[in-house]
């Protein structure tokens, strides 16, 4: 049976991408071949009606190969795949592994696209950035964009910005979850029981995100609209400003970008 799409890695991200494609009718279950050494992941793939391979080598004949393994596992995967025997659209969601590095291991038949999605893809609300190699065709580009539009929004960038995109949207959900974690702590310390604190913070963050999405105002304008002079919000923001949280967030993004560059250099 011909394989339209091979998938190396069926964890959170690989699974989210394929579920989105299945739900949108972009691919049929029996056209997908998955390899993941984790029994839980391969069992989930079988539950969805996907075919499961016994080795990564079985993926090398596919017309499209999605690589969704941890960057640390790529070396072993590439060794098992070997040089691809036929022209293949290779879509990588790995941080820190460049197109140049992948071409060196997969060979000249690989037409490579790098994509950085994020975990809200699990509920169809992801933000994916995509960069295409020079050998990608117009059809390749349309295919990749359509694939990732099933799990959220897609924005095209140059590969030189991929580490920055990883820092902003790939790692970005963790920054929001970190904020939520400490808002919940503050709510509990202010007197709310854990259940109430959880509800209030979740809905506040959700509502603020929706307002930001729908409003034409920038974040600073929206912040000022909540902040009355000498009021409660002003008191809270004074504490955050004194702690340097704004500068810390900007530095955090740069640190994440730089770590991505280090991973790229070592690949």
FIROLO-164193 format. One record per residue (C-alpha): residue number from 1; x, y, z. Coordinates in Angstrom, 1 decimal, decimal comma. Layout:
N
<NUM; <X; Y; Z>>
...
This chain:
267
<1; <0,0; 0,0; 0,0>>
<2; <1,4; 3,4; -0,9>>
<3; <2,1; 5,8; 1,9>>
<4; <1,1; 9,4; 1,3>>
<5; <2,4; 10,7; 4,7>>
<6; <4,9; 9,1; 7,0>>
<7; <5,2; 10,4; 10,6>>
<8; <8,3; 10,0; 12,8>>
<9; <7,1; 10,7; 16,3>>
<10; <3,5; 10,6; 17,4>>
<11; <3,7; 12,4; 20,7>>
<12; <1,8; 15,6; 21,7>>
<13; <2,7; 17,6; 18,6>>
<14; <2,9; 14,8; 16,0>>
<15; <-0,4; 13,5; 17,2>>
<16; <-2,1; 16,9; 17,3>>
<17; <-1,0; 17,6; 13,7>>
<18; <-2,4; 14,3; 12,4>>
<19; <-5,6; 14,6; 14,3>>
<20; <-6,1; 18,0; 12,8>>
<21; <-5,6; 16,7; 9,3>>
<22; <-7,9; 13,7; 9,9>>
<23; <-10,7; 16,0; 11,2>>
<24; <-10,3; 18,3; 8,2>>
<25; <-10,3; 15,4; 5,8>>
<26; <-6,8; 16,4; 4,5>>
<27; <-5,6; 12,8; 4,8>>
<28; <-7,2; 9,3; 5,2>>
<29; <-6,1; 7,1; 8,1>>
<30; <-4,8; 4,3; 5,9>>
<31; <-2,6; 6,7; 4,0>>
<32; <-0,6; 7,5; 7,2>>
<33; <2,3; 5,4; 8,4>>
<34; <3,6; 6,2; 11,9>>
<35; <6,8; 5,1; 13,7>>
<36; <7,2; 5,9; 17,4>>
<37; <9,1; 3,5; 19,8>>
<38; <6,9; 4,6; 22,6>>
<39; <4,2; 1,9; 23,0>>
<40; <1,6; 4,4; 24,2>>
<41; <2,1; 6,6; 21,2>>
<42; <2,0; 3,7; 18,7>>
<43; <-1,1; 2,3; 20,4>>
<44; <-2,9; 5,7; 20,1>>
<45; <-1,9; 5,8; 16,4>>
<46; <-3,5; 2,3; 15,9>>
<47; <-6,6; 3,5; 17,7>>
<48; <-7,0; 6,2; 15,2>>
<49; <-6,8; 3,7; 12,3>>
<50; <-3,3; 4,7; 11,3>>
<51; <-0,7; 2,2; 10,1>>
<52; <2,2; 1,6; 12,4>>
<53; <5,7; 0,7; 11,3>>
<54; <8,2; -1,5; 13,2>>
<55; <11,2; 0,7; 12,3>>
<56; <12,0; 4,2; 11,1>>
<57; <13,5; 2,8; 8,0>>
<58; <10,0; 1,9; 6,8>>
<59; <9,2; 5,6; 6,5>>
<60; <11,8; 6,4; 3,9>>
<61; <9,6; 5,6; 0,8>>
<62; <6,8; 8,1; 1,6>>
<63; <6,1; 11,1; -0,6>>
<64; <5,9; 13,3; 2,5>>
<65; <7,7; 12,8; 5,8>>
<66; <6,7; 14,6; 9,0>>
<67; <9,5; 14,6; 11,6>>
<68; <8,1; 15,3; 15,0>>
<69; <10,7; 13,9; 17,3>>
<70; <12,7; 15,7; 20,0>>
<71; <15,8; 17,3; 18,5>>
<72; <17,9; 15,1; 20,7>>
<73; <16,5; 12,0; 19,0>>
<74; <17,1; 13,2; 15,4>>
<75; <20,6; 11,7; 15,1>>
<76; <19,3; 8,2; 15,8>>
<77; <16,3; 8,8; 13,5>>
<78; <18,4; 10,0; 10,7>>
<79; <20,7; 7,1; 11,0>>
<80; <17,8; 4,7; 10,7>>
<81; <16,2; 6,6; 7,8>>
<82; <19,5; 6,9; 5,8>>
<83; <19,6; 8,8; 2,6>>
<84; <16,1; 9,2; 1,2>>
<85; <15,8; 7,1; -2,0>>
<86; <13,3; 9,3; -3,8>>
<87; <12,2; 13,0; -3,9>>
<88; <10,4; 13,6; -0,6>>
<89; <8,8; 16,6; 1,1>>
<90; <10,3; 16,6; 4,6>>
<91; <8,4; 18,7; 7,2>>
<92; <10,3; 19,2; 10,4>>
<93; <8,8; 20,6; 13,7>>
<94; <12,1; 20,1; 15,5>>
<95; <13,7; 23,1; 17,2>>
<96; <17,3; 23,8; 16,5>>
<97; <17,9; 21,4; 13,6>>
<98; <18,5; 23,4; 10,4>>
<99; <17,7; 22,6; 6,9>>
<100; <21,4; 22,4; 6,1>>
<101; <21,9; 19,8; 8,8>>
<102; <18,9; 17,7; 7,6>>
<103; <20,0; 17,8; 4,0>>
<104; <23,4; 16,5; 5,2>>
<105; <21,8; 13,5; 6,7>>
<106; <18,8; 12,8; 4,5>>
<107; <20,4; 13,6; 1,2>>
<108; <19,6; 15,6; -2,0>>
<109; <16,2; 14,2; -2,5>>
<110; <14,8; 15,9; 0,7>>
<111; <12,8; 19,1; 0,0>>
<112; <12,7; 20,6; 3,5>>
<113; <10,2; 22,8; 5,3>>
<114; <10,7; 23,8; 8,9>>
<115; <7,7; 24,5; 11,0>>
<116; <7,4; 25,7; 14,6>>
<117; <3,9; 25,1; 16,0>>
<118; <2,9; 25,3; 19,6>>
<119; <0,9; 23,3; 22,1>>
<120; <-2,5; 25,1; 21,6>>
<121; <-2,4; 23,1; 18,3>>
<122; <-3,9; 20,3; 20,4>>
<123; <-7,2; 22,3; 20,5>>
<124; <-6,9; 23,8; 17,0>>
<125; <-5,7; 27,1; 18,3>>
<126; <-2,0; 26,9; 17,4>>
<127; <0,4; 29,4; 16,0>>
<128; <2,8; 27,9; 13,5>>
<129; <5,6; 29,6; 11,7>>
<130; <7,0; 28,0; 8,5>>
<131; <10,2; 28,4; 6,5>>
<132; <10,7; 26,7; 3,2>>
<133; <13,9; 25,4; 1,6>>
<134; <14,9; 26,5; -1,9>>
<135; <14,0; 23,1; -3,4>>
<136; <10,4; 23,3; -2,1>>
<137; <7,9; 23,6; -4,9>>
<138; <4,7; 25,8; -5,0>>
<139; <2,7; 22,6; -4,4>>
<140; <4,9; 21,7; -1,4>>
<141; <4,3; 25,1; 0,1>>
<142; <0,5; 24,9; -0,4>>
<143; <0,5; 21,4; 1,2>>
<144; <2,4; 22,5; 4,3>>
<145; <0,3; 25,6; 4,9>>
<146; <-2,9; 23,6; 4,4>>
<147; <-1,6; 20,9; 6,8>>
<148; <-0,9; 23,4; 9,6>>
<149; <-4,0; 25,5; 9,0>>
<150; <-5,9; 22,5; 10,4>>
<151; <-4,5; 23,2; 13,8>>
<152; <-4,5; 27,0; 13,9>>
<153; <-2,9; 30,0; 12,1>>
<154; <0,2; 29,9; 9,9>>
<155; <2,8; 32,6; 9,3>>
<156; <5,6; 32,3; 6,8>>
<157; <9,1; 33,4; 7,8>>
<158; <12,7; 33,1; 6,7>>
<159; <14,7; 30,3; 8,4>>
<160; <17,0; 32,8; 10,0>>
<161; <14,1; 33,8; 12,2>>
<162; <13,1; 30,2; 13,2>>
<163; <15,0; 30,4; 16,6>>
<164; <13,2; 33,7; 17,3>>
<165; <9,9; 32,2; 16,4>>
<166; <10,6; 29,2; 18,7>>
<167; <11,2; 31,7; 21,5>>
<168; <8,1; 33,7; 20,9>>
<169; <5,4; 31,2; 19,9>>
<170; <6,9; 27,8; 20,4>>
<171; <7,9; 28,5; 24,0>>
<172; <5,3; 31,3; 24,4>>
<173; <2,5; 29,2; 26,0>>
<174; <4,8; 28,3; 28,8>>
<175; <5,1; 32,0; 29,6>>
<176; <1,3; 32,4; 29,9>>
<177; <1,1; 29,2; 32,0>>
<178; <3,8; 30,6; 34,3>>
<179; <1,7; 33,8; 34,7>>
<180; <-1,4; 31,8; 35,4>>
<181; <0,4; 29,6; 37,9>>
<182; <1,4; 32,7; 40,0>>
<183; <-1,8; 34,5; 39,5>>
<184; <-3,5; 31,5; 41,0>>
<185; <-1,1; 31,5; 43,9>>
<186; <-1,8; 35,2; 44,5>>
<187; <-5,6; 34,6; 44,4>>
<188; <-5,2; 31,9; 47,0>>
<189; <-3,1; 34,1; 49,2>>
<190; <-5,7; 36,8; 48,8>>
<191; <-8,3; 34,5; 50,3>>
<192; <-9,9; 32,4; 47,5>>
<193; <-10,1; 28,7; 47,8>>
<194; <-8,2; 26,7; 45,1>>
<195; <-11,2; 26,0; 43,0>>
<196; <-12,3; 29,6; 42,9>>
<197; <-8,8; 30,8; 42,2>>
<198; <-8,5; 28,4; 39,3>>
<199; <-11,7; 29,5; 37,8>>
<200; <-11,1; 33,2; 38,1>>
<201; <-7,6; 33,1; 36,7>>
<202; <-8,4; 30,8; 33,8>>
<203; <-11,4; 32,9; 32,6>>
<204; <-9,5; 36,2; 33,2>>
<205; <-6,7; 35,1; 31,0>>
<206; <-9,0; 33,6; 28,4>>
<207; <-11,1; 36,8; 28,3>>
<208; <-8,1; 39,1; 28,1>>
<209; <-6,7; 37,0; 25,2>>
<210; <-10,0; 37,2; 23,3>>
<211; <-10,2; 40,9; 23,9>>
<212; <-6,6; 41,3; 22,6>>
<213; <-7,5; 39,2; 19,5>>
<214; <-10,6; 41,1; 18,6>>
<215; <-9,5; 44,6; 19,5>>
<216; <-7,6; 46,9; 17,1>>
<217; <-5,9; 48,5; 20,1>>
<218; <-2,4; 47,5; 21,0>>
<219; <-1,6; 45,8; 24,4>>
<220; <-0,4; 49,0; 26,0>>
<221; <-3,7; 50,8; 25,2>>
<222; <-5,7; 47,9; 26,5>>
<223; <-3,6; 47,9; 29,7>>
<224; <-4,1; 51,6; 30,2>>
<225; <-7,9; 51,2; 29,8>>
<226; <-7,9; 48,9; 32,9>>
<227; <-5,5; 51,1; 34,9>>
<228; <-7,1; 54,0; 36,8>>
<229; <-4,7; 56,5; 38,3>>
<230; <-3,8; 55,6; 41,9>>
<231; <-6,2; 52,6; 41,7>>
<232; <-5,9; 48,9; 42,5>>
<233; <-4,5; 47,9; 39,1>>
<234; <-2,0; 50,7; 39,3>>
<235; <-0,8; 49,4; 42,6>>
<236; <-0,4; 45,9; 41,2>>
<237; <1,5; 47,1; 38,1>>
<238; <3,8; 49,2; 40,3>>
<239; <4,9; 46,0; 42,0>>
<240; <5,5; 44,3; 38,7>>
<241; <7,4; 47,2; 37,3>>
<242; <9,5; 47,5; 40,4>>
<243; <10,4; 43,8; 40,0>>
<244; <11,4; 44,4; 36,4>>
<245; <8,9; 41,8; 35,0>>
<246; <8,6; 43,6; 31,6>>
<247; <12,4; 43,6; 31,0>>
<248; <12,6; 40,1; 32,3>>
<249; <10,0; 38,9; 29,7>>
<250; <12,0; 40,5; 26,9>>
<251; <15,2; 39,0; 28,2>>
<252; <13,5; 35,6; 28,5>>
<253; <12,6; 35,6; 24,8>>
<254; <16,1; 36,6; 23,8>>
<255; <17,5; 33,8; 26,1>>
<256; <15,2; 31,2; 24,4>>
<257; <16,3; 32,5; 21,0>>
<258; <19,9; 32,2; 21,9>>
<259; <19,5; 28,7; 23,2>>
<260; <17,9; 27,7; 19,9>>
<261; <20,9; 29,1; 18,1>>
<262; <23,2; 27,1; 20,4>>
<263; <21,2; 23,9; 19,5>>
<264; <21,4; 24,8; 15,8>>
<265; <25,2; 25,3; 16,0>>
<266; <25,6; 21,9; 17,7>>
<267; <23,4; 20,0; 15,3>>
